[in-house]
Amino acid sequence: MHRPASRLLLLDREDYSAGILLEELRRKGFGEIRRVGDPSELERGLADAAPDVVVFNYHFHHKDSLAECSRVKQLAPHAAI
């Protein structure tokens, strides 16, 4: 299936779940995907990727995960989360 060229950024701290998500997104035809796994790299990752879409894999055991989601919206207000 052909999809329009969208830049996608995956935010996921955990390598295992990120690997599964990346594989599935690529299988579905999304090609330009970057991943940020460390919150300290979030700002640089958003600037480098200039994403149209941000996939945020929320993990309940990380108390600051929702704050990171809010930070994404501040740094990349044009991106769909």
N, C-alpha and C positions, 0 to 999 in steps of 0.2 A: 504494500500500500504506500503510495507516495504522499508525503506530508509536506506542507510548505516549510521552508527553511526557518526554523525557530531556534534561537539559542536558549538552551536549557541548563540551569545550574541545579545540581543536587546537593542539598545540605544534609549530611548524615555523618554522625560521629563514629558509627560502628561499621567496621570494614565488612563484616558478613552481610548485614542488611543492605549496605550500599552496593555490594557486588551483585546481589540479587536484583535490586532495583535498576542498576545500570544495564545489566544483561537484558532485562525485560524491556526497558525503554529502547534499547538498540534493536531488539528483536521486533519491536513495534514500528521501527522505521525512524526513530529519532536518532540523528547522527551526531549533531554538534552538542555534546553533553560534557560539562565539566563538573567536578566534584570538589566540595570543600568539606573536610572532615574535622578541622580544628577551628573552633570559634575565633581564635586569634587571627586566622587567615580570611575571615569573612569579608572584611572591607576590601582587601586586595582581590579576592576571588570575584566579588561583584564587579569591581572596576575592570578587571581583565576580561571577564566573560560577557559583560553588558547583556545580561539575560533578558529574554522576553518572558520566560517562565521560570519560576523557582519552585522546585519540589523540595519541601521541607519535611523530613522524616522525624517526627516528634517522638522523643523518648521520655516517658514519664519519670524515670529515675534521675534525669538531669534537671535539676530545679530551675536552671536558667534558660531552658529551651524556649519557652514562650517569649522571654525577653529577646532572645536571638531572632525570633520571627518578627517581632516588632522592629528590631534594628534593621532587618532586611527591608522592610517597607519604607523606613526612613532613608536608607542608602540607595534604594532602587525603586522609587515610587511608581515608575512606569511598568514594572514587572508584575505579572500575575503570580500570586503565591497560592 
